[in-house]
Amino acid sequence: MNPIFKHGPSPQHRLILVLFCSGLLIFFDHKMASFESVRGYLQSLVSPLQYIANTPKQMMTWASENIITRQELMAENQQYRLNELSFSEQGMQLEIFKQENARLRALLASPLRTNMQKMVAEILSVDSDPYSHQVVINRGATDGVFEGQAVLDAQGIVGQILHVGQTSSRVILITDISHAVPVRVKRNGLRLQASGSGRIDRLTHNFVSHSADIKIGDLLVSSGLGEKYPEGYPVATVLSVSQDDSREFVQVYSTPTAQIDRLRYLLLLSEQKEHSIFAPKSSQNTSLKKSKSKTLAPVGANNAQSVKEEAQ
């Protein structure tokens, strides 16, 4: 079927018509605002499409932010846990330091004489032999430790230095079966000997006569005999007194005042030797002898030289 009109408007005419209509619409919209309501309706119709088109981007942004936030939270949680462990460990160390500080204060507050030198030592190890009560401390010959030096804790006498090394020393405790301490009863001055029994909570006292005035609860202090331990330091408290007429002596047992099973810090005592005006006498004698030998040497040499001249 052939169309009635074979030729329509030319493309140039169509372009001019479109431009004219566009110009009219722009004029009426700008000057008269005739299409504001139409534009609002069109915007309302198009906005759901815009939301739908923007949904994938929003989902990707939300997912990335959520993943990043979760990772950050996990990292912060892990860091908080590490900080909690670190703070807990520091809290435990602080508690340990408080206890050690209290022990050192109690140790330094022990009744020291003014003419005593003191040195604080720490226990490095305890002898594992159940029949030998000995410990090793972190002080040695380089610190001025010597064999036989008295060792105390905050409550009383612990023992004495047995062997000395360069940086460490071995201490024999008063409860060792091979150790003995000369003591006296603080109440009346009765002299006894406290021997180790092999138990950390008991000392034995041998050769105590039936007439001895000793009671349960009496405090035994060092007597100073033997010059191993200074006089007047607590050693033990009388635990039991067993009088049996069938025995020749009374059985007396006591408990050490020192906390033998809880030792951590120890105090080493040594006497300060006072310098007397007579102390340098030996040194003066030696110096005099040296000076005399120096003065006599040339005299002998001169005599020998004179003898040679006379022989010639």
NUTI-20909 format. One record per atom (N, C-alpha, C): x, y, z; residue in three letters. Coordinates in steps of 0.05 Angstrom, whole numbers, plus 5000, padded with zeros to 4 digits. Each point is the difference from the previous one (the first is absolute). Example, Ala and Ser with C-alpha at 12.3 -4.5 7.8 and 13.67 -1.06 7.14 Angstrom:
2
526448865156ALA/498250245000ALA/501850245000ALA/499350214986SER/501650245001SER/498550225014SER/
This chain:
312
501749765000MET/498350245000MET/501850255000MET/499550164982ASN/501750244997ASN/498950235018ASN/501750155014PRO/499050225016PRO/498950224984PRO/498150165013ILE/498750224985ILE/502150224995ILE/501450065022PHE/502050204998PHE/502749875000PHE/501350024978LYS/502649864998LYS/502250165014LYS/499850255002HIS/502150165012HIS/499050165023HIS/501249965024GLY/499350165024GLY/501850245002GLY/500050135025PRO/501850235003PRO/502949914999PRO/501550174990SER/502949944997SER/501350005028SER/502349885003PRO/501450005026PRO/500750285009PRO/500650194983GLN/500650275008GLN/497650135013GLN/497649954988HIS/497650115011HIS/499449885028HIS/500549745002ARG/499549875026ARG/501950125022ARG/502550054993LEU/501950115019LEU/499250275009LEU/499150164980ILE/499250285007ILE/497649995018ILE/498149814994LEU/497649985017LEU/500749925028LEU/501849815003VAL/500849915026VAL/501450225016VAL/501850154987LEU/501450215013LEU/498150225009LEU/498050064983PHE/498050205007PHE/498349925024PHE/499249755000CYS/498549905023CYS/501650005026CYS/502649934997SER/501750005023SER/500450285011SER/500350194982GLY/500350285008GLY/497550105015GLY/497649934990LEU/497650085013LEU/499849875028LEU/500749755002LEU/499849875026LEU/502050125020LEU/502450074991ILE/501950125017ILE/499150285009ILE/498850154981PHE/499050275006PHE/497849985021PHE/497949834995PHE/497849995018PHE/500949895028PHE/501949815000ASP/500949895026ASP/501650205016ASP/501750164985HIS/501750195014HIS/498450255009HIS/498350104983LYS/498650255006LYS/497449965015LYS/498749794995MET/497349965011MET/499849775020MET/502249835002ALA/500149765018ALA/497549834997ALA/499449944975SER/497649854994SER/500449705005SER/502449905000PHE/500449715002PHE/501249905027PHE/499750175020GLU/501049925027GLU/498549755010GLU/497450014998SER/498549775010SER/500549754983SER/500350044975VAL/500549774982VAL/502849885007VAL/501950185005ARG/502749905007ARG/499949855026ARG/498450095019GLY/499849855026GLY/498849734996GLY/497949984984TYR/498949734995TYR/502049824986TYR/501450114980LEU/501949844986LEU/502349905019LEU/500850195018GLN/502149935019GLN/499149785019GLN/497450015008SER/498949795017SER/499949744986SER/499450004974LEU/499949764985LEU/502849884995LEU/502050174998VAL/502749904993VAL/501549925025VAL/499450125023SER/501649955024SER/500149705008SER/497949844998PRO/500449715006PRO/502149874983PRO/500050084975LEU/502049894982LEU/502850085008LEU/500350255010GLN/502650085009GLN/500949845025GLN/498049965018TYR/500749845024TYR/500849714992TYR/498549894982ILE/500649734991ILE/502849994987ILE/500650204984ALA/502650004986ALA/502350055020ALA/499450145022ASN/502150065020ASN/500249785022ASN/498249815001THR/500049805020THR/502549825000THR/501049904977PRO/502549845001PRO/502350155012PRO/500350254993LYS/502250165010LYS/499850035031LYS/497650065010GLN/499650025029GLN/500549745014GLN/499249784988MET/500549745012MET/503049945002MET/501450064978MET/502949965001MET/501450175021MET/499150265001THR/501250185020THR/499449905029THR/497549925005TRP/499249905026TRP/501649755008TRP/500349824980ALA/501549755005ALA/502950065007ALA/501250174984SER/502850075005SER/500450135027SER/498250195006GLU/500350135026GLU/499549815023GLU/498149824997ASN/499449805021ASN/502449815004ASN/501249914978ILE/502349825003ILE/502350145013ILE/500550254991ILE/502350155012ILE/499550055030ILE/497550085007THR/499450055028THR/500349745016THR/499249784990ARG/500249755014ARG/503049925005ARG/501650044979GLN/502849945003GLN/501350195021GLN/499250254999GLU/501150195019GLU/499249935028GLU/497549925004LEU/499049915026LEU/501549765010LEU/500549804982MET/501449775008MET/502950075008MET/501350184984ALA/502750085007ALA/500150155026ALA/498050185005GLU/500050145025GLU/499449825023GLU/498249804996ASN/499449815021ASN/502549845007ASN/501549914980GLN/502549855005GLN/502050175015GLN/500250264992GLN/501850185014GLN/499250045028GLN/497450035005TYR/499050035027TYR/500649765017TYR/499849764988ARG/500649765015ARG/502949995007ARG/501750074981LEU/502950015006LEU/500650205021LEU/498750234999ASN/500550205021ASN/499049915027ASN/497849855000GLU/498949895025GLU/502049805012GLU/501149834983LEU/502049815010LEU/502550145010LEU/500850204986SER/502450155008SER/499550145027SER/497650135002PHE/499450145025PHE/499749805023PHE/498849764994SER/499849805022SER/502749915009SER/501949964981GLU/502749915007GLU/501450225016GLU/499650264991GLN/501250225015GLN/498850025028GLN/497449955002GLY/498750005026GLY/501249785019GLY/500449764988MET/501249795017MET/502950085008MET/501550114981GLN/502750095007GLN/500050215021GLN/498050184998LEU/499850215021LEU/499449885027LEU/498349805000GLU/499449875026GLU/502449865011GLU/501649874981ILE/502549875009ILE/501950205011ILE/500350234986PHE/501850215009PHE/499150115027PHE/497450025004LYS/499150105026LYS/500749805022LYS/499749744995GLN/500749805020GLN/503050015005GLN/501650014978GLU/502950015004GLU/500850265015GLU/498750224994ASN/500650245014ASN/499449985030ASN/497749875006ALA/499349965028ALA/502049825014ALA/500949794986ARG/502049825012ARG/502650145005ARG/500950164980LEU/502550155004LEU/499850205022LEU/497750145002ARG/499650195022ARG/500149855027ARG/498749775001ALA/500149855026ALA/502849905006ALA/501449934978LEU/502749905004LEU/501950225010LEU/499850234988LEU/501750225008LEU/499250125027LEU/497649935009ALA/499150105026ALA/500849815023ALA/501649794994SER/500849825021SER/501950145019SER/500249915025PRO/501550145020PRO/503049984996PRO/501250174984LEU/502849994994LEU/501550185019LEU/502449925007ARG/501750175017ARG/501350214982ARG/500950215012THR/501250224985THR/502749924989THR/501449815012ASN/502649924991ASN/499949764982ASN/497749954987MET/499749784982MET/499650104972MET/501549874982GLN/499650054971GLN/497949814990GLN/498250094983LYS/497949834990LYS/500049994969LYS/499249784990MET/499949954971MET/497649834993MET/498350094982VAL/497749854992VAL/500749814978VAL/499049755002ALA/500549804980ALA/497449864993ALA/499949894976GLU/497649854991GLU/500749714995GLU/498249835006ILE/500449714997ILE/499849924971ILE/502049864990LEU/500049914972LEU/498849724997LEU/500749825019SER/499049734999SER/500049885028SER/498549785002VAL/499849855026VAL/500949724995VAL/501649905018ASP/501149734997ASP/497749805000ASP/500049834980SER/497849804997SER/500449765018SER/502349975013ASP/500549775017ASP/498350045026ASP/498249825006PRO/498450035024PRO/501549995026PRO/502449885000TYR/501749975024TYR/502050235003TYR/500050184981SER/501950235001SER/498450264996SER/500050165021HIS/498650264999HIS/501950224993HIS/500350054974GLN/501850214990GLN/498750154977GLN/500850254997VAL/499050174978VAL/502350144987VAL/499650104976VAL/502150154986VAL/499050284996VAL/501750205006ILE/499250284997ILE/501750134979ILE/499250244992ASN/501350144977ASN/502250205009ASN/501349935022ARG/502250175010ARG/502549825003ARG/502350104992GLY/502449855002GLY/502450165010GLY/502449894993ALA/502450135009ALA/500350284989ALA/499050054976THR/500250274989THR/498350205016THR/498149915015ASP/498350185016ASP/501050015029ASP/502149875006GLY/501150005027GLY/498949795019GLY/498849794989VAL/498949795016VAL/502349815009VAL/499949905025PHE/502149825010PHE/498749775014PHE/501549785003GLU/498949765013GLU/499650055029GLU/497749905010GLY/499350045028GLY/498450255005GLY/499450154979GLN/498550255004GLN/497149945008GLN/498950155019ALA/497349955009ALA/498050094980ALA/497849844998VAL/497950064980VAL/497350015016VAL/498450204995LEU/497550045014LEU/497850054979LEU/497549995010ASP/497750104986ASP/498650215018ASP/497650074993ALA/498650215015ALA/499349915028ALA/499949735006GLN/499149915026GLN/502349905018GLN/502249924988GLY/502149905017GLY/502249874984GLY/501849855014ILE/502349884988ILE/499249774982ILE/501249984976VAL/499449804980VAL/502249794999VAL/502550095000GLY/502349824998GLY/502550164996GLY/502049874987GLN/502550134995GLN/501149924973GLN/501950154990ILE/501249944974ILE/501849765003ILE/499549804983LEU/501649755001LEU/502250004979LEU/499450074975HIS/502050024979HIS/499650264985HIS/502250124991VAL/499950254986VAL/501249974972VAL/498550094980GLY/500950014972GLY/500550294992GLY/500650044975GLN/500550274990GLN/497450175000GLN/497949884990THR/497550154998THR/497649885015THR/500549785013SER/497849875016SER/501349865023SER/498349935020SER/500949875024SER/497949805009SER/500849815016ARG/498349795011ARG/499650055030ARG/497550005008VAL/499350055028VAL/498949745012VAL/501049935023ILE/499049775015ILE/498050115021ILE/497649885001LEU/497950105017LEU/500349885028LEU/498850145019ILE/500249915028ILE/498549745005ILE/498349924981THR/498549755004THR/501549764988THR/502350054987ASP/501649784990ASP/501049835024ASP/500149744995ILE/500749825022ILE/502950035009ILE/501750114983SER/502850045007SER/500650275011SER/498050165006HIS/500450285009HIS/499050035028HIS/501350185015ALA/499350075027ALA/500550295006ALA/498350125016VAL/500250295007VAL/500050025031VAL/502050145011PRO/499950065029PRO/497950215005PRO/498249945018VAL/497850185006VAL/499750035031VAL/498350195007ARG/499450035029ARG/497050085002ARG/498849935022VAL/497350075005VAL/499850305007VAL/498450144985LYS/499950295004LYS/498950085027LYS/498349835011ARG/498750065026ARG/502050005023ARG/501849805000ASN/501849975023ASN/502949974993ASN/500749994975GLY/502849984991GLY/501149725001GLY/498449805003LEU/500949725000LEU/501249934973LEU/502449905000ARG/501449934974ARG/499349724992ARG/499449974973LEU/499449744988LEU/501449994974LEU/499649774987GLN/501049964972GLN/497749904983GLN/499550154979ALA/497849934981ALA/501249854977ALA/499249754997SER/501149834978SER/497849944980SER/500849984975GLY/498049934979GLY/499049725002GLY/497549964995SER/498849735002SER/499449884972SER/500650144979GLY/499349904973GLY/497350084992GLY/498550135017ARG/497350104993ARG/500150315001ARG/498650124981ILE/500150294998ILE/498550145022ILE/498349855015ASP/498450135021ASP/500849925028ASP/502549885003ARG/500749915027ARG/503050015004ARG/500750085024LEU/502749995010LEU/500149845026LEU/502249865005THR/500349845024THR/502050135018THR/499749965026HIS/501950105020HIS/500849775018HIS/502549924997ASN/501149775015ASN/501350095026ASN/500349815018PHE/501450045025PHE/498950225017PHE/497350015002VAL/498650195017VAL/499449865027VAL/501050105022SER/499649875026SER/497150045009SER/499249835019HIS/497350015011HIS/499550255016HIS/502150125011SER/499850245016SER/499950254983SER/500349984974ALA/500150244983ALA/497250135000ALA/500150275002ASP/497550165000ASP/499450074971ASP/498449834988ILE/499250054972ILE/497049924997ILE/498550164986LYS/497149964998LYS/499250024970LYS/497649894995ILE/498950014973ILE/499450304994ILE/500850094977GLY/499650274992GLY/502350185004GLY/502149915014ASP/502350165004ASP/501450074973ASP/500950244998LEU/501450094976LEU/503049955003LEU/501149864981LEU/502949945000LEU/501450194981LEU/502050135009VAL/501550194984VAL/502949914999VAL/501550104980SER/502849934997SER/501650115024SER/501849835010SER/501650085023SER/502650144993SER/500849984975GLY/502550134991GLY/502449845005GLY/499849765013LEU/502349835005LEU/500949884973LEU/502549964997GLY/501149904975GLY/500550214979GLY/498950245004GLU/500550234982GLU/499149944972GLU/498049824997LYS/498949954974LYS/497550174995LYS/498450025020TYR/497550164999TYR/500150225020TYR/499150244992PRO/499950225019PRO/498049955022PRO/500550115023GLU/498349955023GLU/497450144999GLU/497949865010GLY/497450125004GLY/498049974978GLY/500649864978TYR/498149974978TYR/498349755005TYR/497450024994PRO/498249775004PRO/500849764984PRO/499849775013VAL/500649744987VAL/497649824999VAL/498749955023ALA/497849815001ALA/498350065024ALA/497749875000THR/498150015023THR/499549725010THR/500249965026VAL/499849745012VAL/497249884994VAL/500049764989LEU/497549874992LEU/499149805020LEU/501849845011SER/499249805019SER/502349945019SER/499349945025VAL/502049935021VAL/499049745012VAL/501549784996SER/499249745010SER/501949915022SER/499050005024GLN/501649915023GLN/499349725008GLN/502049824998ASP/499649725007ASP/502349935019ASP/499249925025ASP/502149935020ASP/501749764992ASP/499049844982SER/501549774991SER/502350084981SER/499850244990ARG/502050094981ARG/502050195015ARG/502450014990GLU/502050165012GLU/499650304995GLU/498950074976PHE/499650274993PHE/497150054991PHE/499250255000VAL/497350084991VAL/500050024970VAL/497949914987GLN/499650034971GLN/498650264995GLN/501550174986VAL/498950274993VAL/500150044970VAL/497750094989TYR/499850054971TYR/499050294997TYR/500950124979SER/499250284994SER/499450034970SER/498750224994THR/499350074972THR/501550254992THR/501449994977PRO/501550244991PRO/498250244996PRO/500950235008THR/498550244995THR/500150094971THR/502149934986ALA/500350064972ALA/498149824983ALA/499050114979GLN/498249854982GLN/501749844980GLN/500949775009ILE/501949854985ILE/498849904973ILE/497549945000ASP/498749894976ASP/499050224982ASP/500350265007ARG/499150224983ARG/502150204995ARG/502549925000LEU/502250194996LEU/500150104972LEU/500450264997ARG/500550124974ARG/502350205000ARG/499950185020TYR/502250195003TYR/501349955027TYR/502650035001LEU/501549955024LEU/501850245006LEU/500850025025LEU/501750225009LEU/502649885010LEU/502250094989LEU/502749915009LEU/501250215018LEU/500949915023LEU/501250185020LEU/502949955003LEU/501450225005SER/502949985006SER/500750245017SER/501949955019GLU/500750215018GLU/501950204987GLU/499650265007GLN/501850214991GLN/502350025020GLN/502349954990LYS/502450015017LYS/500850295005LYS/500050085025GLU/500850275007GLU/503150034999GLU/500850214988HIS/502950064998HIS/501050125026HIS/501949875012SER/501250105025SER/502650144994SER/500950155020ILE/502650144996ILE/502349805000ILE/499449765011PHE/502149795001PHE/500049834976PHE/498050034982ALA/499749824976ALA/502450044981ALA/500950244995PRO/502250034980PRO/502749925011PRO/500249885024LYS/502649955012LYS/501649804983LYS/498749794991SER/501449814984SER/501050124974SER/498350174989SER/500850134975SER/502450195005SER/499950135025GLN/502350185006GLN/502549845003GLN/499849765013ASN/502349835004ASN/501249914973ASN/498249934982THR/500949914973THR/501450244986THR/498850235003SER/501250234986SER/502750075013SER/500249975027LEU/502650055013LEU/502149804991LEU/499149754997LYS/501949804991LYS/500950054972LYS/498250094983LYS/500850064973LYS/501950244999LYS/499450205017SER/501850235000SER/502749935011SER/500149835021LYS/502649915011LYS/501649844979LYS/498649834986SER/501449844979SER/501150184979SER/498550214993LYS/500950194980LYS/502550155010LYS/499950075025THR/502350165011THR/502449835005THR/499649745007LEU/502249835005LEU/501449904975LEU/498549994978ALA/501149904975ALA/502450164991ALA/499950264999PRO/502350154991PRO/502349995019PRO/499449975027VAL/502249985019VAL/501649754995VAL/498749784996GLY/501449754994GLY/501650024974GLY/498850144981ALA/501450034975ALA/502550175003ALA/499950215017ASN/502350175005ASN/502249845015ASN/499149835019ASN/502049835015ASN/501449814981ASN/498549884981ALA/501249814981ALA/502050154982ALA/499250244993GLN/501850154982GLN/502650085015GLN/499750075025SER/502450075016SER/501949765004SER/498849775004VAL/501649755003VAL/501549954975VAL/498850044977LYS/501349954974LYS/502350194997LYS/499750265008GLU/502150194997GLU/502449935018GLU/499449915025GLU/502249925017GLU/501549764990GLU/498649814987ALA/501349774989ALA/501850084977ALA/499150204985GLN/501750084977GLN/502650155011GLN/
